[in-house]
Amino acid sequence: MSELQPDIQPLTAEVDHAPPHIKAVYWEHVLENVPAVVEELQTSDIIGIEHTGLPEEEARLEYGRQATTYLSSTASEEEKARAADFLDTNNDRLLFEPLLGTDKKIVALDMTANHPDYWLVARQESAKDAFIASHSTGQLSQAQIDSLEDYITSSAESNAGREDVLTDQVRDLASEAESQGKEIALLLGATHTPVSHALAKEYPTSRVFIGQGGYRGGFDYDPINQAVREKRFFPEREIPREYLARFVLALTVEDVVETDEDVALFRDMTDGEVADMLVQIDEAKQNAGS
């Protein structure tokens, strides 16, 4: 199986009516995966996209309106130009360009600021950013370990809340799609597999995994998502110190992890190589500041 060949897994629900088929497209967020993602979206009429950067409900709705206009075969050139500018601001134009003129409806999915857990998620991201900025040693102190374990545990808990929100939003889409005889695709981060598990109990559902060769056939989550996923599904397990070191490394250099090869490089490092690279990163930072 090639690196970009999706691994498609049907999940069949026993239902007594004819709801729309839902395809969950889980992908690793690197640019080289975009063509395979676009290919999987071609056959669906409605596309729901996980989008964390829209804290207000109106912003979420406006994203859907602008993206839908951009793909419309009847919108004016002026309307499409405004939509293109909007999508450029949100870094999503590259994903939608191959779908121009297809009249697909786009809906942004995710937790908004009116949800009680929204600011918990925002604080977790701030804590992660603060750790990256303050990291200054290749050795993990106990305080750092405690902080990282707290981050991973709380992220696992908040992911469950986000996935409940995503699932409820898809249920709303399914009601609309059923009345119009349309099909749905969901574009989600690969860590959110509980969404399709929940939906498969109610609707005909399939999953597609893009990146790292295909889930169960070689798909490997990056250290950050893997740590959170393991804590999500196995909360009683302790997180190994060596794994925390890889987590630190991934946080420190995540802005340069853009391809499957980069992810594999960090995943396959020995414990000693992880520690050495942390020291090298710190020395580079110190030299840059001197």
MORALIN-V498880 format. One record per backbone hydrogen bond with DSSP energy under -0.5 kcal/mol. NH is the residue of the N-H (numbers start at 1). CO is the residue of the C=O. E is the energy in kcal/mol with one decimal. If there is no record, write none. Layout:
BEGIN
nh:NH co:CO e:E
nh:NH co:CO e:E
END
This chain:
BEGIN
nh:5 co:2 e:-1.1
nh:6 co:4 e:-0.6
nh:7 co:209 e:-1.6
nh:8 co:6 e:-0.7
nh:9 co:207 e:-2.9
nh:11 co:205 e:-3.0
nh:13 co:11 e:-0.5
nh:15 co:13 e:-0.8
nh:19 co:17 e:-0.6
nh:22 co:204 e:-2.7
nh:23 co:184 e:-2.5
nh:24 co:22 e:-0.6
nh:24 co:206 e:-2.9
nh:25 co:23 e:-0.7
nh:25 co:186 e:-3.7
nh:26 co:24 e:-0.9
nh:26 co:208 e:-3.1
nh:27 co:188 e:-2.0
nh:28 co:210 e:-2.0
nh:30 co:28 e:-2.3
nh:33 co:30 e:-1.9
nh:34 co:31 e:-1.9
nh:37 co:33 e:-2.1
nh:38 co:34 e:-2.9
nh:39 co:35 e:-2.0
nh:40 co:36 e:-1.5
nh:41 co:37 e:-1.1
nh:41 co:38 e:-0.7
nh:42 co:38 e:-0.7
nh:42 co:39 e:-0.8
nh:44 co:41 e:-1.3
nh:45 co:183 e:-1.2
nh:46 co:183 e:-2.2
nh:47 co:105 e:-3.1
nh:48 co:46 e:-0.5
nh:48 co:185 e:-2.9
nh:49 co:47 e:-0.5
nh:49 co:107 e:-2.9
nh:50 co:187 e:-2.5
nh:51 co:109 e:-2.6
nh:54 co:51 e:-0.6
nh:60 co:56 e:-1.9
nh:61 co:57 e:-2.3
nh:62 co:58 e:-2.7
nh:63 co:59 e:-2.1
nh:64 co:60 e:-1.6
nh:65 co:61 e:-2.2
nh:66 co:62 e:-2.8
nh:67 co:63 e:-2.6
nh:68 co:64 e:-2.2
nh:69 co:65 e:-2.2
nh:70 co:66 e:-2.2
nh:71 co:67 e:-1.2
nh:72 co:68 e:-0.6
nh:72 co:69 e:-1.1
nh:80 co:76 e:-2.4
nh:81 co:77 e:-2.2
nh:82 co:78 e:-2.1
nh:83 co:79 e:-2.2
nh:84 co:80 e:-2.5
nh:85 co:81 e:-2.1
nh:86 co:82 e:-2.0
nh:87 co:83 e:-2.4
nh:88 co:84 e:-2.2
nh:89 co:85 e:-1.8
nh:90 co:86 e:-1.2
nh:91 co:88 e:-1.3
nh:92 co:87 e:-2.3
nh:93 co:87 e:-0.7
nh:96 co:92 e:-1.3
nh:97 co:93 e:-2.2
nh:98 co:94 e:-0.5
nh:99 co:96 e:-2.2
nh:100 co:97 e:-1.6
nh:102 co:99 e:-1.8
nh:103 co:71 e:-2.5
nh:105 co:45 e:-2.4
nh:106 co:64 e:-0.5
nh:107 co:47 e:-2.6
nh:108 co:60 e:-0.6
nh:109 co:49 e:-3.3
nh:113 co:55 e:-4.5
nh:115 co:112 e:-2.2
nh:118 co:115 e:-1.8
nh:121 co:117 e:-1.9
nh:122 co:118 e:-2.0
nh:123 co:119 e:-2.4
nh:124 co:120 e:-1.9
nh:125 co:121 e:-1.9
nh:126 co:122 e:-2.1
nh:127 co:123 e:-2.6
nh:128 co:124 e:-2.2
nh:129 co:125 e:-2.4
nh:130 co:126 e:-2.5
nh:131 co:127 e:-2.0
nh:132 co:128 e:-2.1
nh:133 co:129 e:-2.3
nh:134 co:130 e:-2.0
nh:135 co:131 e:-1.5
nh:141 co:139 e:-0.6
nh:145 co:141 e:-2.3
nh:146 co:142 e:-2.7
nh:147 co:143 e:-2.3
nh:148 co:144 e:-2.8
nh:149 co:145 e:-2.7
nh:150 co:146 e:-2.2
nh:151 co:147 e:-2.2
nh:152 co:148 e:-2.8
nh:153 co:149 e:-2.5
nh:154 co:150 e:-2.7
nh:155 co:151 e:-2.4
nh:156 co:152 e:-2.2
nh:157 co:153 e:-1.9
nh:158 co:154 e:-2.7
nh:159 co:155 e:-2.4
nh:160 co:156 e:-1.2
nh:161 co:157 e:-1.2
nh:162 co:158 e:-2.5
nh:163 co:159 e:-2.7
nh:164 co:160 e:-1.6
nh:165 co:161 e:-1.9
nh:166 co:162 e:-2.8
nh:167 co:163 e:-2.3
nh:168 co:164 e:-2.2
nh:169 co:165 e:-2.4
nh:170 co:166 e:-2.1
nh:171 co:167 e:-2.0
nh:172 co:168 e:-1.6
nh:173 co:169 e:-1.8
nh:174 co:170 e:-2.7
nh:175 co:171 e:-1.8
nh:176 co:172 e:-1.7
nh:177 co:173 e:-3.0
nh:178 co:174 e:-2.7
nh:179 co:175 e:-1.6
nh:180 co:176 e:-1.0
nh:181 co:177 e:-0.8
nh:181 co:178 e:-0.7
nh:182 co:177 e:-2.6
nh:184 co:21 e:-2.2
nh:185 co:46 e:-2.7
nh:186 co:23 e:-3.0
nh:187 co:48 e:-3.1
nh:188 co:25 e:-2.2
nh:188 co:186 e:-0.7
nh:190 co:27 e:-0.9
nh:192 co:189 e:-2.0
nh:195 co:192 e:-1.7
nh:197 co:193 e:-1.7
nh:198 co:194 e:-2.1
nh:199 co:195 e:-2.3
nh:200 co:196 e:-2.2
nh:201 co:198 e:-1.1
nh:202 co:199 e:-2.0
nh:203 co:199 e:-2.6
nh:205 co:11 e:-2.1
nh:206 co:22 e:-2.3
nh:207 co:9 e:-2.1
nh:208 co:24 e:-2.7
nh:209 co:7 e:-1.2
nh:210 co:26 e:-2.6
nh:210 co:208 e:-0.5
nh:211 co:3 e:-0.6
nh:213 co:3 e:-1.9
nh:214 co:211 e:-1.5
nh:217 co:214 e:-1.5
nh:219 co:214 e:-2.1
nh:226 co:222 e:-2.8
nh:227 co:223 e:-2.0
nh:228 co:224 e:-1.9
nh:229 co:225 e:-2.9
nh:230 co:226 e:-2.5
nh:231 co:227 e:-1.8
nh:232 co:228 e:-2.1
nh:233 co:229 e:-2.4
nh:234 co:230 e:-2.6
nh:237 co:234 e:-1.8
nh:240 co:238 e:-0.6
nh:244 co:240 e:-1.9
nh:245 co:241 e:-1.9
nh:246 co:242 e:-1.6
nh:247 co:243 e:-2.0
nh:248 co:244 e:-2.6
nh:249 co:245 e:-2.3
nh:250 co:246 e:-2.7
nh:251 co:247 e:-2.5
nh:252 co:248 e:-2.4
nh:253 co:249 e:-1.9
nh:254 co:250 e:-0.7
nh:256 co:253 e:-2.2
nh:257 co:254 e:-0.9
nh:258 co:256 e:-1.2
nh:263 co:259 e:-2.0
nh:264 co:260 e:-2.5
nh:265 co:261 e:-2.1
nh:266 co:262 e:-1.8
nh:267 co:263 e:-2.3
nh:268 co:264 e:-2.2
nh:269 co:266 e:-0.7
nh:274 co:270 e:-2.2
nh:275 co:271 e:-2.2
nh:276 co:272 e:-2.5
nh:277 co:273 e:-2.4
nh:278 co:274 e:-2.0
nh:279 co:275 e:-1.9
nh:280 co:276 e:-2.4
nh:281 co:277 e:-2.7
nh:282 co:278 e:-2.1
nh:283 co:279 e:-2.6
nh:284 co:280 e:-2.3
nh:285 co:281 e:-2.2
nh:286 co:282 e:-2.6
nh:287 co:283 e:-2.6
nh:288 co:284 e:-2.2
nh:289 co:285 e:-1.5
nh:290 co:286 e:-0.7
nh:290 co:287 e:-0.6
END
